[in-house]
Amino acid sequence: MREIKNILVAIDFNDTVGELLSYAEGMAMKFEAKLWVLHVAAPNPDFVGYEPGPQYVRDIKAEELREEHRNLQSICGTFLDPELECEALLIQGSTVESVIEEAKKLNSDMLIVGTHKHSFFHDLFSENVSMELLKKAEIPLLAIPIDED
């Protein structure tokens, strides 16, 4: 069995983040691994082919990203043991590609994601991030079923 030293957990900001981080914390403690908590923010408008727009629009977007990063750091402080080596990361981009790229950059040994229960038709007609990650990840992936109730 390969050694696990870096665990990447990809989160979105919803009420079930505590449940997901509880699993991630348990795995990190068991393997004495560093935990990287990643949130992928919406891509920069330049990224999707739009003009950057006026400075005030860019300033608003920059402040939104700073606020998201503060929230991410706060979540880590709230839900994770202070003894655990943990770092919060906020990046912009396409979710699946960004998570895969970040996992490679961090030399992650495991990826942890939450999965939401949806109907067959919902999954058929929408991007299911967990399924796409499962197809593309080159490291073990732990998918945690998340109840939305």
Backbone as a printed PyTorch tensor [residue, N CA C, xyz], in Angstrom:
tensor([[[  0.8440,  -1.1920,   0.0000],
         [  0.0000,   0.0000,   0.0000],
         [  0.8800,   1.2440,   0.0000]],

        [[  0.5220,   2.2020,  -0.8210],
         [  1.3360,   3.4080,  -0.9060],
         [  1.1010,   4.3150,   0.2870]],

        [[  2.1080,   5.0810,   0.6070],
         [  2.0470,   5.9830,   1.7470],
         [  1.1580,   7.1860,   1.4240]],

        [[  0.3840,   7.6360,   2.3980],
         [ -0.4940,   8.7840,   2.2110],
         [  0.0130,   9.9240,   3.0970]],

        [[  0.5320,  10.9720,   2.4390],
         [  1.0850,  12.1220,   3.1590],
         [  0.3210,  13.4160,   2.8790]],

        [[ -0.3540,  13.4790,   1.7400],
         [ -1.1100,  14.6720,   1.3530],
         [ -2.5060,  14.2560,   0.9200]],

        [[ -3.5040,  14.8240,   1.5880],
         [ -4.8970,  14.5470,   1.2480],
         [ -5.5350,  15.8520,   0.8140]],

        [[ -6.1570,  15.8270,  -0.3550],
         [ -6.8660,  16.9880,  -0.8720],
         [ -8.3610,  16.7400,  -0.7290]],

        [[ -9.0560,  17.6500,  -0.0510],
         [-10.5130,  17.5510,   0.0540],
         [-11.1030,  18.7510,  -0.6730]],

        [[-11.9540,  18.4760,  -1.6480],
         [-12.5930,  19.5350,  -2.4330],
         [-13.9720,  19.8010,  -1.8480]],

        [[-14.2240,  21.0560,  -1.4880],
         [-15.4990,  21.4070,  -0.8720],
         [-16.1880,  22.5120,  -1.6490]],

        [[-17.5010,  22.5850,  -1.4770],
         [-18.2260,  23.7800,  -1.8890],
         [-18.8200,  24.3510,  -0.6040]],

        [[-19.2960,  25.5540,  -0.6590],
         [-19.8290,  26.1780,   0.5570],
         [-21.2910,  25.8100,   0.7220]],

        [[-21.5410,  24.7790,   1.4880],
         [-22.9210,  24.4140,   1.8130],
         [-22.9670,  23.8880,   3.2390]],

        [[-24.1320,  23.5790,   3.7030],
         [-24.3090,  23.1930,   5.1050],
         [-23.6690,  21.8560,   5.4570]],

        [[-23.3470,  21.0370,   4.4770],
         [-22.8080,  19.7030,   4.7580],
         [-21.2850,  19.6730,   4.7810]],

        [[-20.6450,  20.8330,   4.7040],
         [-19.1890,  20.8640,   4.6560],
         [-18.5750,  20.2670,   5.9330]],

        [[-19.2410,  20.4250,   7.0720],
         [-18.7350,  19.8690,   8.3220],
         [-18.6590,  18.3560,   8.2790]],

        [[-19.6730,  17.7350,   7.7010],
         [-19.6990,  16.2750,   7.5820],
         [-18.5470,  15.7850,   6.7000]],

        [[-18.3280,  16.4470,   5.5960],
         [-17.2520,  16.0800,   4.6830],
         [-15.8860,  16.2700,   5.3390]],

        [[-15.7130,  17.3890,   6.0280],
         [-14.4340,  17.6540,   6.6850],
         [-14.1810,  16.6900,   7.8420]],

        [[-15.2380,  16.1950,   8.4600],
         [-15.0800,  15.2050,   9.5240],
         [-14.4260,  13.9300,   8.9830]],

        [[-14.8830,  13.4750,   7.8220],
         [-14.2550,  12.3140,   7.1750],
         [-12.8100,  12.6200,   6.7990]],

        [[-12.5970,  13.7940,   6.2130],
         [-11.2540,  14.1760,   5.7760],
         [-10.2990,  14.2610,   6.9690]],

        [[-10.7760,  14.8320,   8.0600],
         [ -9.9580,  14.9500,   9.2630],
         [ -9.5780,  13.5580,   9.7860]],

        [[-10.5460,  12.6560,   9.8200],
         [-10.2760,  11.3000,  10.2890],
         [ -9.2080,  10.6100,   9.4550]],

        [[ -9.2850,  10.7580,   8.1380],
         [ -8.2910,  10.1500,   7.2580],
         [ -6.9130,  10.7920,   7.4680]],

        [[ -6.8870,  12.1100,   7.5700],
         [ -5.6130,  12.8140,   7.7590],
         [ -4.9640,  12.4200,   9.0930]],

        [[ -5.7750,  12.2950,  10.1400],
         [ -5.2340,  11.9010,  11.4460],
         [ -4.7120,  10.4620,  11.3970]],

        [[ -5.4630,   9.5760,  10.7680],
         [ -5.0730,   8.1690,  10.6840],
         [ -3.7290,   8.0090,   9.9960]],

        [[ -3.5220,   8.7470,   8.9130],
         [ -2.2870,   8.6020,   8.1440],
         [ -1.2320,   9.6470,   8.4970]],

        [[ -1.5400,  10.5090,   9.4780],
         [ -0.6430,  11.6040,   9.8500],
         [ -0.2610,  12.4020,   8.6040]],

        [[ -1.2770,  12.7300,   7.8260],
         [ -1.0900,  13.4190,   6.5530],
         [ -1.4880,  14.8810,   6.6760]],

        [[ -0.9690,  15.6770,   5.7550],
         [ -1.3880,  17.0730,   5.6460],
         [ -2.7000,  17.0990,   4.8810]],

        [[ -3.6090,  17.9570,   5.3300],
         [ -4.9070,  18.0980,   4.6870],
         [ -4.9590,  19.4310,   3.9520]],

        [[ -5.2520,  19.3650,   2.6800],
         [ -5.4370,  20.5470,   1.8490],
         [ -6.9350,  20.6840,   1.5880]],

        [[ -7.5370,  21.7970,   2.0000],
         [ -8.9620,  22.0300,   1.8070],
         [ -9.1130,  23.0110,   0.6430]],

        [[ -9.6970,  22.5220,  -0.4410],
         [ -9.7630,  23.2850,  -1.6810],
         [-11.1890,  23.6630,  -2.0400]],

        [[-11.3620,  24.9100,  -2.4140],
         [-12.6290,  25.3560,  -2.9970],
         [-12.3030,  25.9880,  -4.3440]],

        [[-13.0510,  25.6000,  -5.3690],
         [-12.8560,  26.1640,  -6.7020],
         [-13.9470,  27.2070,  -6.9320]],

        [[-13.5070,  28.4620,  -7.0770],
         [-14.4320,  29.5690,  -7.3290],
         [-14.7260,  29.6590,  -8.8200]],

        [[-15.7860,  30.3640,  -9.1470],
         [-16.1590,  30.5570, -10.5540],
         [-14.9830,  31.1430, -11.3200]],

        [[-14.8320,  30.7490, -12.5710],
         [-13.7010,  31.2340, -13.3510],
         [-13.7240,  32.7450, -13.5390]],

        [[-12.5460,  33.2910, -13.6850],
         [-12.3770,  34.6980, -13.9950],
         [-13.0520,  34.9650, -15.3420]],

        [[-13.7820,  36.0830, -15.5050],
         [-14.4230,  36.3590, -16.7990],
         [-13.4460,  36.3080, -17.9740]],

        [[-12.1860,  36.7320, -17.7740],
         [-11.1840,  36.6590, -18.8450],
         [-11.0130,  35.2250, -19.2960]],

        [[-11.1090,  34.3150, -18.3340],
         [-10.9070,  32.8970, -18.5930],
         [-11.9460,  32.3550, -19.5680]],

        [[-13.1450,  32.8590, -19.5020],
         [-14.2090,  32.3500, -20.3630],
         [-14.4440,  33.2280, -21.5870]],

        [[-13.5050,  34.1510, -21.8700],
         [-13.5550,  34.8950, -23.1130],
         [-14.2230,  36.2550, -23.0690]],

        [[-14.5140,  36.7650, -21.8880],
         [-15.1160,  38.0850, -21.7840],
         [-14.0370,  39.1260, -21.5170]],

        [[-14.3380,  40.3570, -21.8700],
         [-13.4340,  41.4470, -21.5310],
         [-13.4640,  41.6320, -20.0160]],

        [[-12.3620,  42.0670, -19.4050],
         [-12.3240,  42.1880, -17.9470],
         [-13.2850,  43.2280, -17.3830]],

        [[-13.6910,  44.2100, -18.1780],
         [-14.6520,  45.1890, -17.6870],
         [-13.9790,  46.2950, -16.9040]],

        [[-14.7940,  47.2150, -16.3930],
         [-14.2430,  48.3500, -15.6620],
         [-13.5610,  47.9250, -14.3620]],

        [[-12.6890,  48.7830, -13.8670],
         [-11.9130,  48.4900, -12.6620],
         [-12.8150,  48.1820, -11.4670]],

        [[-13.9110,  48.9090, -11.3070],
         [-14.7660,  48.6770, -10.1350],
         [-15.3470,  47.2630, -10.1410]],

        [[-15.6250,  46.7070, -11.3280],
         [-16.1250,  45.3340, -11.4210],
         [-15.0350,  44.3620, -10.9850]],

        [[-13.8010,  44.6010, -11.4310],
         [-12.6850,  43.7430, -11.0230],
         [-12.4320,  43.8500,  -9.5210]],

        [[-12.5810,  45.0560,  -8.9720],
         [-12.3940,  45.2480,  -7.5240],
         [-13.4520,  44.4840,  -6.7320]],

        [[-14.6950,  44.5140,  -7.2070],
         [-15.7790,  43.7860,  -6.5380],
         [-15.4800,  42.2870,  -6.5540]],

        [[-15.0800,  41.7800,  -7.7190],
         [-14.7680,  40.3500,  -7.8470],
         [-13.5990,  39.9740,  -6.9370]],

        [[-12.5680,  40.8180,  -6.8750],
         [-11.4120,  40.5450,  -6.0110],
         [-11.8380,  40.4850,  -4.5430]],

        [[-12.7190,  41.3880,  -4.1450],
         [-13.1950,  41.3770,  -2.7530],
         [-14.0350,  40.1310,  -2.4770]],

        [[-14.8500,  39.7090,  -3.4490],
         [-15.6240,  38.4750,  -3.2800],
         [-14.6950,  37.2830,  -3.0730]],

        [[-13.6090,  37.2330,  -3.8370],
         [-12.6480,  36.1240,  -3.6920],
         [-11.9390,  36.1760,  -2.3440]],

        [[-11.5780,  37.3740,  -1.8840],
         [-10.9520,  37.4950,  -0.5550],
         [-11.9080,  37.0100,   0.5320]],

        [[-13.1980,  37.3670,   0.3890],
         [-14.2030,  36.9320,   1.3560],
         [-14.3680,  35.4100,   1.3260]],

        [[-14.3850,  34.8160,   0.1360],
         [-14.4820,  33.3560,   0.0280],
         [-13.2810,  32.6900,   0.6880]],

        [[-12.0930,  33.2690,   0.5180],
         [-10.9050,  32.6820,   1.1360],
         [-10.9720,  32.7920,   2.6530]],

        [[-11.4390,  33.9360,   3.1510],
         [-11.6120,  34.0740,   4.6120],
         [-12.6110,  33.0370,   5.1300]],

        [[-13.7070,  32.8370,   4.4000],
         [-14.7010,  31.8250,   4.7910],
         [-14.0750,  30.4350,   4.8160]],

        [[-13.2700,  30.1390,   3.8370],
         [-12.6100,  28.8380,   3.7500],
         [-11.6780,  28.6270,   4.9390]],

        [[-10.8970,  29.6560,   5.2700],
         [-10.0050,  29.5580,   6.4320],
         [-10.8090,  29.3950,   7.7190]],

        [[-11.9150,  30.1090,   7.8150],
         [-12.7790,  30.0120,   8.9930],
         [-13.3630,  28.6030,   9.1240]],

        [[-13.7880,  28.0320,   8.0070],
         [-14.3280,  26.6710,   8.0110],
         [-13.2820,  25.6940,   8.5290]],

        [[-12.0520,  25.8340,   8.0490],
         [-10.9800,  24.9420,   8.5120],
         [-10.7790,  25.0880,  10.0210]],

        [[-10.7900,  26.3280,  10.5070],
         [-10.6110,  26.5630,  11.9370],
         [-11.7630,  26.0510,  12.7680]],

        [[-12.9680,  26.0570,  12.2220],
         [-14.1650,  25.6350,  12.9390],
         [-14.2880,  24.1220,  13.0170]],

        [[-14.0480,  23.4400,  11.9070],
         [-14.3420,  22.0160,  11.8290],
         [-13.1420,  21.1030,  12.0450]],

        [[-11.9380,  21.6350,  11.9980],
         [-10.7700,  20.7600,  12.0570],
         [ -9.9720,  20.9410,  13.3310]],

        [[ -9.3880,  19.8560,  13.8080],
         [ -8.5420,  19.8530,  14.9930],
         [ -7.3550,  20.7920,  14.7620]],

        [[ -7.0780,  21.6920,  15.7090],
         [ -5.9660,  22.6340,  15.5260],
         [ -4.5980,  21.9360,  15.4180]],

        [[ -4.5190,  20.7030,  15.8980],
         [ -3.2620,  19.9530,  15.8070],
         [ -3.0090,  19.4220,  14.3970]],

        [[ -4.0260,  19.3960,  13.5850],
         [ -3.9320,  18.8560,  12.2380],
         [ -3.2460,  19.8680,  11.3190]],

        [[ -2.2650,  19.4060,  10.5500],
         [ -1.6270,  20.2820,   9.5750],
         [ -2.5960,  20.4520,   8.4050]],

        [[ -3.0190,  21.6890,   8.1890],
         [ -4.0810,  21.9460,   7.2190],
         [ -3.8320,  23.2800,   6.5260]],

        [[ -4.1740,  23.3220,   5.2570],
         [ -4.0640,  24.5700,   4.5150],
         [ -5.2980,  24.7430,   3.6390]],

        [[ -5.8350,  25.9730,   3.6380],
         [ -7.0070,  26.2980,   2.8260],
         [ -6.5500,  26.9020,   1.5020]],

        [[ -7.1340,  26.4100,   0.4180],
         [ -6.7800,  26.9020,  -0.9130],
         [ -8.0360,  27.3260,  -1.6570]],

        [[ -7.9800,  28.4890,  -2.2680],
         [ -9.0580,  28.9720,  -3.1090],
         [ -8.4610,  29.2470,  -4.4810]],

        [[ -9.0000,  28.5830,  -5.4950],
         [ -8.5350,  28.8220,  -6.8530],
         [ -9.7310,  29.0640,  -7.7470]],

        [[ -9.4980,  29.6860,  -8.8820],
         [-10.5690,  29.9380,  -9.8480],
         [-10.3730,  29.0300, -11.0450]],

        [[-11.4750,  28.6020, -11.6160],
         [-11.3820,  27.8220, -12.8330],
         [-12.5260,  26.8490, -12.9700]],

        [[-12.3730,  25.9760, -13.9300],
         [-13.3260,  24.9020, -14.1530],
         [-13.1200,  23.8720, -13.0460]],

        [[-14.1800,  23.4580, -12.3750],
         [-14.0610,  22.6520, -11.1600],
         [-13.2440,  21.3830, -11.3580]],

        [[-13.6420,  20.5320, -12.2700],
         [-12.9830,  19.2340, -12.4190],
         [-11.5140,  19.4030, -12.8030]],

        [[-11.2490,  20.1860, -13.8260],
         [ -9.8720,  20.3780, -14.2790],
         [ -9.0140,  21.0270, -13.1960]],

        [[ -9.5760,  21.9930, -12.4680],
         [ -8.8270,  22.6760, -11.4150],
         [ -8.4790,  21.7400, -10.2690]],

        [[ -9.4190,  20.8940,  -9.8750],
         [ -9.1520,  19.9480,  -8.7900],
         [ -8.0660,  18.9530,  -9.2080]],

        [[ -8.1680,  18.4170, -10.4150],
         [ -7.1790,  17.4540, -10.9090],
         [ -5.7960,  18.1030, -10.9780]],

        [[ -5.7360,  19.3140, -11.5260],
         [ -4.4570,  20.0240, -11.6490],
         [ -3.8510,  20.3100, -10.2750]],

        [[ -4.6830,  20.7550,  -9.3310],
         [ -4.1880,  21.0710,  -7.9840],
         [ -3.7110,  19.8080,  -7.2720]],

        [[ -4.4050,  18.7010,  -7.4510],
         [ -3.9890,  17.4290,  -6.8490],
         [ -2.5920,  17.0450,  -7.3320]],

        [[ -2.3390,  17.2560,  -8.6100],
         [ -1.0040,  16.9500,  -9.1580],
         [  0.0440,  17.8790,  -8.5790]],

        [[ -0.2650,  19.1910,  -8.5510],
         [  0.6950,  20.1780,  -8.0340],
         [  1.0840,  19.8910,  -6.5880]],

        [[  0.1030,  19.4440,  -5.7970],
         [  0.3390,  19.2150,  -4.3660],
         [  0.8650,  17.8160,  -4.0700]],

        [[  1.0530,  17.0090,  -5.1040],
         [  1.4550,  15.6140,  -4.9190],
         [  0.4990,  14.8990,  -3.9740]],

        [[ -0.7890,  15.1220,  -4.2000],
         [ -1.8110,  14.5140,  -3.3400],
         [ -1.8200,  13.0100,  -3.5220]],

        [[ -1.9970,  12.3100,  -2.4150],
         [ -2.0550,  10.8500,  -2.4260],
         [ -3.4920,  10.3520,  -2.3870]],

        [[ -4.4320,  11.2490,  -2.0520],
         [ -5.8360,  10.8810,  -1.9670],
         [ -6.6760,  12.1350,  -2.1890]],

        [[ -7.8190,  11.9380,  -2.8340],
         [ -8.7730,  13.0140,  -3.0660],
         [-10.0830,  12.6370,  -2.3940]],

        [[-10.6430,  13.5700,  -1.6240],
         [-11.9170,  13.3310,  -0.9480],
         [-12.9220,  14.3620,  -1.4610]],

        [[-14.0900,  13.8650,  -1.8730],
         [-15.1650,  14.7450,  -2.3620],
         [-16.4920,  14.2830,  -1.7830]],

        [[-17.4440,  15.1810,  -1.7620],
         [-18.8060,  14.8330,  -1.3680],
         [-19.6190,  14.5180,  -2.6100]],

        [[-20.5490,  13.5920,  -2.4770],
         [-21.4540,  13.2920,  -3.5840],
         [-22.8700,  13.5700,  -3.1220]],

        [[-23.6420,  14.1630,  -4.0090],
         [-25.0340,  14.4770,  -3.7080],
         [-25.9320,  13.4830,  -4.4210]],

        [[-26.9780,  13.0940,  -3.7580],
         [-27.9220,  12.1440,  -4.3530],
         [-28.8850,  12.9020,  -5.2520]],

        [[-28.8670,  12.5370,  -6.5250],
         [-29.7680,  13.1530,  -7.4980],
         [-30.4650,  12.0460,  -8.2750]],

        [[-31.4860,  12.4420,  -8.9770],
         [-32.1850,  11.4760,  -9.8180],
         [-31.3290,  11.1270, -11.0310]],

        [[-31.6680,  10.0400, -11.6720],
         [-30.9750,   9.6060, -12.8790],
         [-30.9980,  10.7180, -13.9320]],

        [[-32.1580,  11.3540, -14.1260],
         [-32.2800,  12.3790, -15.1540],
         [-31.4720,  13.6240, -14.8170]],

        [[-31.3960,  13.9640, -13.5530],
         [-30.5690,  15.1120, -13.1520],
         [-29.1210,  14.8340, -13.5100]],

        [[-28.6200,  13.6480, -13.1560],
         [-27.2350,  13.2860, -13.4550],
         [-26.9880,  13.2090, -14.9590]],

        [[-27.9660,  12.7520, -15.6900],
         [-27.8260,  12.5920, -17.1310],
         [-27.6490,  13.9420, -17.8280]],

        [[-28.3480,  14.9710, -17.3440],
         [-28.3430,  16.2570, -18.0350],
         [-27.5000,  17.3350, -17.3490]],

        [[-26.7830,  16.9980, -16.3270],
         [-25.9380,  17.9970, -15.6640],
         [-24.5520,  17.4220, -15.4190]],

        [[-23.6100,  18.3290, -15.2630],
         [-22.2510,  17.8820, -14.9680],
         [-22.2260,  17.3730, -13.5350]],

        [[-21.8780,  16.1320, -13.3590],
         [-21.7280,  15.5700, -12.0350],
         [-20.2350,  15.5920, -11.7210]],

        [[-19.8180,  16.5620, -10.9030],
         [-18.4040,  16.7850, -10.6210],
         [-17.7550,  15.5330, -10.0360]],

        [[-18.4050,  14.8870,  -9.0900],
         [-17.8320,  13.6930,  -8.4600],
         [-17.5550,  12.5920,  -9.4840]],

        [[-18.5020,  12.3770, -10.4020],
         [-18.3170,  11.3360, -11.4190],
         [-17.1870,  11.6900, -12.3760]],

        [[-17.1080,  12.9480, -12.7580],
         [-16.0300,  13.3740, -13.6500],
         [-14.6710,  13.2300, -12.9680]],

        [[-14.6140,  13.5630, -11.6800],
         [-13.3620,  13.4000, -10.9340],
         [-12.9830,  11.9290, -10.8540]],

        [[-13.9710,  11.0840, -10.6290],
         [-13.7210,   9.6470, -10.5540],
         [-13.1040,   9.1380, -11.8540]],

        [[-13.6100,   9.6400, -12.9780],
         [-13.0940,   9.2120, -14.2790],
         [-11.6790,   9.7150, -14.5350]],

        [[-11.3740,  10.9340, -14.0530],
         [-10.1150,  11.5850, -14.4360],
         [ -9.0140,  11.5250, -13.3810]],

        [[ -9.3650,  11.2570, -12.1430],
         [ -8.3590,  11.2600, -11.0780],
         [ -7.3810,  10.1090, -11.2520]],

        [[ -6.1270,  10.3990, -10.9860],
         [ -5.0840,   9.3810, -11.0850],
         [ -4.6230,   8.9270,  -9.7050]],

        [[ -5.3570,   9.3390,  -8.6850],
         [ -5.0610,   8.9430,  -7.3130],
         [ -6.3400,   8.3820,  -6.7040]],

        [[ -6.2450,   7.6640,  -5.5850],
         [ -7.4570,   7.1500,  -4.9530],
         [ -8.4240,   8.2890,  -4.6140]],

        [[ -9.6980,   8.0310,  -4.8390],
         [-10.7370,   9.0190,  -4.5770],
         [-11.7290,   8.4230,  -3.5850]],

        [[-11.9890,   9.1620,  -2.5210],
         [-12.9780,   8.7550,  -1.5280],
         [-14.1880,   9.6770,  -1.7030]],

        [[-15.3090,   9.1060,  -2.1270],
         [-16.5390,   9.8670,  -2.3410],
         [-17.4700,   9.6390,  -1.1570]],

        [[-17.7990,  10.7200,  -0.4620],
         [-18.6340,  10.6620,   0.7370],
         [-20.0620,  11.0580,   0.3560]],

        [[-21.0420,  10.1560,   0.5340],
         [-22.4310,  10.5330,   0.2390],
         [-22.9000,  11.5940,   1.2370]],

        [[-23.4130,  12.6800,   0.7080],
         [-23.8560,  13.8000,   1.5290],
         [-25.3750,  13.8920,   1.4600]],

        [[-26.0070,  13.8970,   2.6440],
         [-27.4520,  14.0780,   2.7140],
         [-27.7450,  15.5650,   2.6270]],

        [[-28.6790,  15.9370,   1.7890],
         [-29.0220,  17.3480,   1.6400],
         [-30.2300,  17.7270,   2.4860]],

        [[-30.7050,  16.8270,   3.2940],
         [-31.8750,  17.1210,   4.1320],
         [-31.4920,  17.9180,   5.3470]]])
